[in-house]
Amino acid sequence: MLSLTKKARAGILIRDMKKYLSVLFALFIIASCSQTSYKSPHEKRDLKVVNISSHDVTITIRALYNSVVYQPNAVISHAPGTALELKGVPFCTADPEKGYDWKIDGLKDNIDPTTWTIRNLTEDEKIKVTVKNGLSKDVKLKYKVKNDGKYPGELNLNNIPRIITLYDTDYIFELENQKKYKIKVKKNGVWEYAADASGQYITAFAIQTNPSDVPPDWAADPSNPADADKIPLFFTIDYDKAAKTISIKPLPIE
């Protein structure tokens, strides 16, 4: 009986060892066939930067964890067949120039060799913003990027919401006012033309450009029929990036 028990135990042990060896062999095959290999952030690897966008792009390439600069202000040409290649660098990141119409794919990948591809943004990657005109007349909205004035655009608006495509950054918005008409203010019950500190008449255009010039008791002259066709001088342009809306609203005159 004892010898049979030992044989049974040995058989079980051999069977279990076969299972373990099968698992180890499968893991070895998976590791051998893998196309990517992990490297620590400090281990050296090669970096290749390819630019397939429509224009040259300037970036500074530096190590991610100690900020050592490996390539300052590198101009990455968009000419076909050209690329920037760095040998033996740690895990890197990039400080791109100001630009909102392109992105770098692979910037955070930990693949050896690492390749970054600079390409133009697709329309789906930009922000689709709904513009609502709450004023009493048609207006023209003009806009441009806040930091550097790039990518100006304009849009004619009526009371029907429109959709425009913007880059994911801050913008400056303004309404175009082609009429530089004088305005009147009511002071102590008397209507008179508004003037600034120098005595110059304040126009609607000036107020839109410099809202601080607006007299506190300003009101449109109700005796002037032309006022009905003018852009309200008190308005706000609210850009809600989270809600992806631009709302042009009149402000009440108190």
Secondary structure, DSSP 8 states (H G I E B T S, - for coil): -HHHHHHHHHHHHHHHHHHHHHHHHHHHHHHHH-S-----TTS-EEEEEEE-SSS-EEEEEEETTT--EEEEEEEE--STT--EEEEEE-SEEEEE-S-SSEEEETTT---SSEEEEEEE--GGGSEEEEEEE-SSS-EEEEEEETTT--S-EEEEE-SS-EEEEE-SS-EEEEE------B-EEEETTEEEE-B-TTS-B-BHHHHHH-GGGS-TTB---TT-GGGGGS--SSEEEEEETTTTEEEEEE----
